[in-house]
Each structure stands twice: as structure tokens, then as C-alpha cells.
């Protein structure tokens, strides 16, 4: 019996993109279901009734939610091309940085981009401090785990592509080669990876996503 794998996502979302990249790295075929977050489908609400958001991975009828949780599920279910290290300490370290990216870096960057003018300077300072910390973890590495893509790289896709695009759209500058040379170099390596390039949104798709996100934050 063939496995049923479905992904509920939204075009332009860095969190949907994470799952698409992981499934592609694993060589897993899946059905992609586009969600309109302004008019969420009954299926999305059924499979993620608590948070009511994407992404949702449906595997043989069982829903898995939250992008970092889904990434670990994918790695544990399909063993080929692991995205988490084998060593327990290295796995714990990867989980720590992935969580740091979501809870600190992404949150701080979003706040900096959309903050009111009187609050923006402090928000930018906080976001840059997060990026500085992350750069220290990536120093002198092609990817976070070494020579191949792993959990931390996939989690940090927001920084590699979305953050730099948001800078262009908003006019708020956080990440530059001068400020963060190692992190900037990692971003360049990440977005040029053939599997990553395949799952990056176009500029038009990104603008639509950003505008929807901005409306949701109002």
C-alpha cells in the first residue's frame, strides 16, 4: 500500500518551504494543498484545530503540526539523507539553535520590520543582536552542520531568503555582508543550493505573502 503524504501550506511562507525542502531532500513524493490563510479550509481546521495554521503534514491520515516538529518527524520516519546529526549531543545542539531561530531571530526580525517608528531603533538593535549570536554558531562553516544541509539550515531559511527580501520591501536594514560576513556567506550558500532554489517563492509571490502577513499583524 502506497504511503499517503500531504502538505497543507501557503505559497511564500518560510514555514511551508521548510517542509517542502525536507521532503525533497528525503526523496518523498507528496501532494501539496495550497491554503488561503484569510479563508482557512475545513480540512486545515480539522487537522490543526488548536493553532489553525500551516504547515500541516498529513501522513497516512495522521496530522503533524508545527514546522520544527514536522521536520523531526520527517527525519525519524524516512531515514535516508538525515537532517539531524547522529550524535545525541550534536542533535540536542541542532534542536537548540533551531528553536533559537524561531523564538528569537524570526520574532525579533518581524518586530523590527513592522515596528512603529518610535520603537524601530530598539527593535532593530535587538534583531541585530540575535543575528550576531547566530553568526557565532555558523562561523567558518559552509552549513550549520558542516558540508550538508541540516535542521538548523532549514530552520534558518527565513534569514537566508525572507529576511533579506523583507529588507528590500520595508527599507529596514538588518543583515549585510559588512555587519555579518559569515552569516551573509552562509545565506549565499543556502539560497544557491539546487533543492533550496526550487522551493523559493518568486518576488511577486513573496510580496503577496508579506502584504497578507502585514495585514494579519495590524
Residue pairs with C-beta under 8 A, 6 or more apart in sequence:
3 59
3 60
4 58
4 59
4 60
4 61
5 23
5 28
5 29
5 30
5 31
5 57
5 58
5 59
6 30
6 31
6 32
6 33
6 57
6 58
7 16
7 19
7 20
7 23
7 30
7 31
7 32
7 33
7 55
7 56
7 57
7 58
8 33
8 35
8 41
8 43
8 44
8 47
8 48
8 54
8 55
8 56
8 57
8 58
9 15
9 16
9 17
9 19
9 20
9 32
9 33
9 34
9 35
9 54
9 55
10 16
10 34
10 35
10 36
10 37
10 54
10 209
11 34
11 201
11 205
11 208
11 209
12 201
12 205
12 206
12 208
12 209
12 210
13 54
13 55
13 209
14 157
14 158
14 161
14 162
15 54
15 55
15 67
16 54
16 55
16 67
17 157
17 199
17 200
17 201
18 55
18 67
18 70
18 71
18 154
18 155
18 157
19 55
19 57
19 67
19 70
19 71
19 74
20 32
20 199
21 149
21 154
21 157
21 195
21 196
21 199
22 70
22 71
22 74
22 75
22 83
22 154
23 30
23 74
24 195
24 198
24 199
25 81
25 83
25 149
25 195
26 74
26 78
26 80
26 81
27 78
27 80
27 81
28 74
28 78
33 41
33 43
35 41
35 44
35 54
37 53
37 54
37 212
37 216
38 212
40 52
44 52
44 53
44 54
44 56
45 52
47 56
47 58
47 63
47 65
48 54
48 56
48 63
48 65
50 65
51 65
51 66
53 65
55 65
55 67
55 70
56 63
56 64
56 65
57 63
57 64
57 65
57 70
57 73
57 74
58 64
59 73
59 77
64 70
64 73
67 155
68 98
68 99
68 102
68 151
68 155
71 83
71 98
71 151
71 154
71 155
72 84
72 95
72 151
74 83
75 82
75 83
75 84
75 151
83 149
83 150
83 151
83 154
84 91
84 94
84 95
84 150
84 151
85 91
85 94
85 145
85 150
90 145
94 144
94 145
94 150
94 151
94 152
95 151
97 134
97 137
97 144
97 152
97 155
98 151
98 152
98 155
100 133
100 134
101 134
101 152
101 155
101 156
101 158
101 159
102 155
104 130
104 133
105 127
105 130
105 131
105 134
105 156
105 158
105 159
106 158
106 159
108 123
108 126
108 127
108 129
108 130
109 127
109 130
109 158
109 159
109 163
109 166
109 174
110 217
111 123
111 126
111 127
112 120
112 123
112 124
112 126
112 127
112 172
112 174
113 166
113 167
113 170
113 172
114 170
114 214
114 217
115 123
120 172
124 172
124 174
127 174
128 174
128 179
131 159
131 174
131 175
131 179
131 180
131 183
132 180
134 156
134 159
134 183
135 180
135 182
135 183
137 144
137 152
138 144
138 182
138 183
138 186
139 182
140 182
141 186
142 186
142 189
143 149
143 150
143 153
143 186
143 189
143 190
144 150
144 151
144 152
144 153
144 156
144 186
145 151
145 152
145 153
149 190
149 193
149 195
149 196
153 186
153 190
156 186
156 190
157 190
157 196
159 175
159 183
159 187
160 186
160 187
160 190
160 191
160 196
161 187
161 190
161 191
161 200
162 206
163 174
163 175
164 175
164 187
165 203
165 206
165 210
166 172
166 210
167 173
167 174
167 175
169 206
169 207
169 210
175 183
175 184
175 187
176 184
177 184
177 185
190 196
191 197
191 200
201 209
